[in-house]
C-alpha cells in the first residue's frame, strides 16, 4: 500500500520556515501538552500509530520530493518558498530517514493537564526546520488522546454509580457498560480505527470493528480487543410491520436461544413491547434462556423512557434487592440506552435510576457521535510549542507569554503561556509535574525515547496500555 507523501503533510506556511528561522539556528526542541479543557486529566494514546504509519523508516524519497516540487510552487504562486535541497539532504545524509528524536510518556497514562506529554527535537543541526515541520501531523494525536480521555471520564462516572448502587458481582462486567456505536458517524475509517481503539483503552464493548484491526496492526493485540454481541436493527424489527413485531421478537429469541442478544424495541411502541411482548407473550421463553436479552429503547427522553421501561420490566419479570438496597432485574433481562448518550447525559440517567431505587447494573450504554466525533483539539486544548533552541552555539530558553484582554477590558496573562527550556515529566508523591531536565535529578523522567533517527525505539502493546490506564 502506498504511503502518504510525508513532505506534503504539513500546513502550507511551514515550507517557508527554513528561511524564516534566524541564520545560525541549529536545534529546535518542542513539546506537546494539553493546556486545560473539559477534563482535568488527559490520557496519552495514539502516538505509536502515527510513528508506524507515517514516520518510521525511509519516508523521504526522490519521487516524493519531485511531487512536492511540482505542487508547492503552484500553492504559493512563487518559486522561492519550497527548497527541495532541504529534503535532498535527508536522503543524502540519512538515507531518507528523519533525523529527529521523540520522547513521550507511556501510552495509556492519564496525566493532569498543563504537563508535557511528548517532546520532539532534531538530531542534525542542518535539519533545525524539521522539528516543527512535523507539528501538523503529530498534533493529530490530540484525537485519540481526547477520545481516550472522554471514555475514561465516563468510566469514572459509571464506577461512581456502581459503587453506590451495584452489587459486588456486577463489577466484573463494568468494562462492557459503555459500548462504541460510532463507526458510521466517524469522519473516516482511519478516525473510526484510531478513535475506536482509544475507547477500548478503557472499555471492552464495541461495534467499531476497525478499532480491533488498529489494535492488532499497530499495538500488537493478539486478538480482538473490542467485543460485541448479536443485535437487531430497525430494518429487522419492522420487516413485518407493526402487526408482525411480536413474530419478529420471537424469531430473534429462537435464532439465538443462548447467550446475550440485543433487540431494538421502539419501532412502534417501546412500552407495549416491554409489557405485552417481552413481559407477557415471551416472558417464559426469556426466563428459560441461558443468556441475557438486552432490550433497547431508541427514542424519546432517555430518563423518562428508562424509568417507565424499568418499571414495566420489574413488574413483569420481578426483581431482587442487592446488598446495597437497590433493585436488580433477573439476569435474563437487561436494558441498553444508545440514543442521545454523551458525557453530559450519562450522570442524570444514573442519578434518576438511583433515586428510583434501581441499580446501575441493570443498564448498559451505547455511544456514537459524542464518543468518536463530537470532540476537537480544543476539547483538551492541545498545543505543541517550541521551548528551547540552539542558535550559533547559544542555548536559548524559548517561551511565549501573551498579554490578552478579557471581556471586561482588563489585561491578563493568557492561558496560552508556554513552558521554557528542555523539559521532563516526573512523578512526585504520586503526582505528575513538569520540570526542567536538569532539575530534581533524583526523580526519573517519565518521558521515554520512542523514536530516533527514523526508527521506533520503544513500543507498547495494547494489553500494556490498558493496564496503564486502569482506574
MOFEN-V147390 format. One record per helix or strand of 2 or more residues. SS is the DSSP state (hx for helix, st for strand). FROM is the first residue (numbers start at 1). LEN is the number of residues. Records with the same first field share a line. If there is no record, write none. Layout:
SS->FROM-LEN / FROM-LEN
//
This chain:
hx->6-3 / 12-9 / 47-9 / 62-15 / 84-11 / 125-3 / 130-4 / 135-4 / 141-25 / 168-9 / 183-3 / 189-11 / 209-11 / 234-4 / 242-14 / 270-12 / 283-5 / 302-16 / 343-13 / 360-3 / 369-4 / 462-8
st->25-10 / 41-3 / 100-6 / 110-3 / 116-7 / 178-3 / 205-2 / 230-2 / 261-4 / 293-5 / 319-3 / 327-3 / 333-5 / 363-5 / 382-10 / 394-4 / 403-3 / 411-3 / 423-6 / 431-6 / 447-6 / 455-2
//
